[in-house]
Amino acid sequence: MIKVKVIEILDSKERNLKWLSNKCGITYSTLYNFAMGKTNAVSYNVLESVCEVLECNLSDILEIQKD
């Protein structure tokens, strides 16, 4: 299982998904579904934009968890 840690990072920076959506130029619904793990796929563009705005690496926002 892959855990998405975007919300935790946003909380630590005192930001929210609306802010991230505006900064990335990605729709709120796309980011919400990604952050909540409600999607089966995410584009490289979304991953790259989120990492750039949050100034982090993929390993900071995605984590593989054993079931």
KOLGUMI-210687 format. One line per field, with one value per residue: residue number from 1; chain; y, z, x of N, C-alpha, C in turn. Coordinates in Angstrom, 1 decimal. Layout:
// residues N
nr NUM	...;
kette A	...;
n_north Y	...;
n_up Z	...;
n_east X	...;
ca_north Y	...;
ca_up Z	...;
ca_east X	...;
c_north Y	...;
c_up Z	...;
c_east X	...;
END
This chain:
// residues 67
nr 1	2	3	4	5	6	7	8	9	10	11	12	13	14	15	16	17	18	19	20	21	22	23	24	25	26	27	28	29	30	31	32	33	34	35	36	37	38	39	40	41	42	43	44	45	46	47	48	49	50	51	52	53	54	55	56	57	58	59	60	61	62	63	64	65	66	67;
kette A	A	A	A	A	A	A	A	A	A	A	A	A	A	A	A	A	A	A	A	A	A	A	A	A	A	A	A	A	A	A	A	A	A	A	A	A	A	A	A	A	A	A	A	A	A	A	A	A	A	A	A	A	A	A	A	A	A	A	A	A	A	A	A	A	A	A;
n_north -1.2	2.2	5.1	8.4	11.4	14.1	15.8	15.8	17.2	19.6	20.5	20.8	23.0	24.8	25.2	24.6	22.3	23.9	26.2	24.8	23.9	26.3	27.3	25.3	25.2	23.2	21.4	21.6	19.3	17.2	17.3	16.8	14.2	12.8	13.3	12.2	9.5	8.5	7.8	5.8	6.4	8.8	11.7	12.3	15.0	16.2	15.1	16.2	19.0	19.2	18.4	20.5	22.8	22.3	22.0	19.5	16.0	13.1	10.9	12.1	12.6	10.3	7.0	3.6	1.2	-1.7	-4.2;
n_up 0.0	-0.8	0.9	1.0	1.9	1.8	3.1	5.7	5.3	4.4	6.7	8.5	7.4	7.8	5.8	3.3	1.1	-0.7	-1.0	-2.0	-4.4	-5.8	-6.0	-7.5	-9.8	-10.3	-10.3	-7.4	-6.8	-8.1	-6.6	-4.1	-4.3	-4.8	-2.5	-0.6	-1.2	-3.0	-5.6	-8.4	-10.0	-10.8	-12.4	-13.7	-13.9	-11.9	-9.6	-9.8	-9.7	-7.2	-5.5	-6.2	-5.3	-2.6	-1.9	-1.7	-1.9	-3.9	-2.1	0.2	0.1	-0.6	0.6	1.0	2.6	4.5	4.4;
n_east 0.8	0.5	1.2	0.1	1.6	1.0	-0.9	0.1	2.6	1.7	0.3	2.4	3.6	1.7	-0.2	-2.8	-4.8	-6.1	-4.4	-2.2	-3.2	-3.7	-1.0	0.2	-1.3	-3.1	-6.1	-8.3	-9.8	-8.4	-6.0	-7.0	-8.1	-5.7	-4.2	-5.8	-5.7	-7.5	-7.3	-6.2	-4.1	-1.6	-0.4	2.9	3.4	1.8	3.0	5.5	5.0	3.8	6.0	7.8	6.6	6.2	8.8	10.2	11.1	10.1	10.1	9.4	6.7	5.5	5.0	5.8	3.9	3.8	1.3;
ca_north 0.0	3.5	6.2	9.8	12.3	15.6	16.6	16.0	18.2	20.9	20.8	21.2	24.3	25.6	25.4	23.6	21.9	25.1	26.9	24.0	23.9	27.6	27.4	24.3	25.3	21.9	21.6	21.1	17.9	16.3	17.2	16.2	12.7	12.3	13.4	11.2	8.2	8.1	7.6	4.7	6.9	10.2	12.0	12.8	16.5	16.5	14.8	17.2	20.3	19.2	18.4	21.8	23.8	21.9	21.9	18.2	14.9	12.1	10.1	12.9	12.7	9.0	6.0	2.3	0.6	-3.1	-4.4;
ca_up 0.0	-0.8	1.7	0.5	3.0	1.4	4.1	6.8	5.0	4.4	8.1	9.1	6.9	8.1	4.6	3.0	-0.2	-1.5	-1.2	-2.9	-5.7	-6.4	-6.3	-8.5	-11.0	-10.4	-9.7	-6.0	-6.8	-8.4	-5.4	-3.0	-4.6	-4.7	-1.1	0.2	-1.7	-3.7	-7.1	-8.7	-10.8	-10.7	-13.5	-13.3	-13.8	-10.6	-8.6	-10.0	-9.3	-5.7	-5.0	-6.4	-4.5	-1.2	-1.8	-1.2	-2.9	-3.9	-0.9	1.3	-0.1	-0.9	1.4	0.9	3.8	4.4	4.8;
ca_east 0.0	1.3	0.6	0.4	1.8	0.9	-1.6	1.1	3.5	0.9	0.0	3.7	3.9	0.5	-0.9	-3.9	-4.9	-6.5	-3.2	-1.4	-3.9	-3.4	0.4	0.6	-2.1	-3.8	-7.5	-8.4	-10.3	-7.3	-5.1	-7.8	-8.2	-4.4	-3.8	-6.6	-5.5	-8.8	-7.1	-5.3	-3.0	-1.3	0.6	4.3	3.3	1.2	4.0	6.6	4.5	3.7	7.3	8.5	5.9	6.5	10.3	10.5	11.3	9.0	10.1	8.8	5.3	5.0	5.7	5.3	3.6	3.4	-0.1;
c_north 1.2	4.5	7.6	10.7	13.8	16.4	16.8	17.1	19.6	21.4	21.4	22.6	25.3	26.1	24.4	23.3	23.0	25.9	26.2	24.0	25.2	27.7	26.4	24.5	24.0	22.0	21.0	19.7	16.9	16.2	16.5	14.6	12.1	12.3	12.5	9.8	7.6	8.0	6.5	5.1	8.4	10.5	12.5	14.4	16.9	16.2	15.8	18.5	20.3	19.2	19.8	22.8	23.6	21.8	20.6	17.2	14.0	11.3	10.8	12.8	11.3	8.0	4.7	1.7	-0.9	-3.3	-5.1;
c_up 0.0	0.0	1.2	1.7	2.8	2.5	5.3	6.6	5.0	5.8	8.8	8.6	7.1	6.8	4.3	1.5	-1.2	-1.9	-2.2	-4.3	-6.5	-6.8	-7.4	-9.8	-11.3	-9.7	-8.2	-6.0	-7.1	-7.2	-4.2	-3.1	-4.4	-3.2	-0.2	-0.2	-2.4	-5.2	-7.3	-9.5	-10.6	-11.7	-12.9	-13.1	-12.4	-9.5	-8.7	-9.4	-7.7	-5.0	-5.1	-5.4	-3.0	-0.9	-1.1	-2.3	-2.9	-2.7	0.3	1.2	-0.3	0.0	1.2	2.3	3.6	5.0	6.2;
c_east 0.9	0.5	1.1	0.5	1.7	0.2	-0.7	2.1	2.9	0.7	1.3	4.1	2.8	-0.1	-2.0	-3.9	-5.3	-5.3	-2.3	-1.9	-3.6	-1.9	0.8	-0.2	-2.8	-5.1	-7.5	-8.9	-9.3	-6.3	-5.8	-7.8	-6.8	-4.0	-4.6	-6.5	-6.7	-8.6	-6.1	-4.1	-2.8	-0.2	1.9	4.2	2.8	2.3	5.1	6.2	4.4	5.0	8.0	7.9	6.2	8.0	10.7	10.8	10.1	8.9	9.5	7.3	4.6	5.7	5.0	5.1	3.3	2.0	-0.2;
END
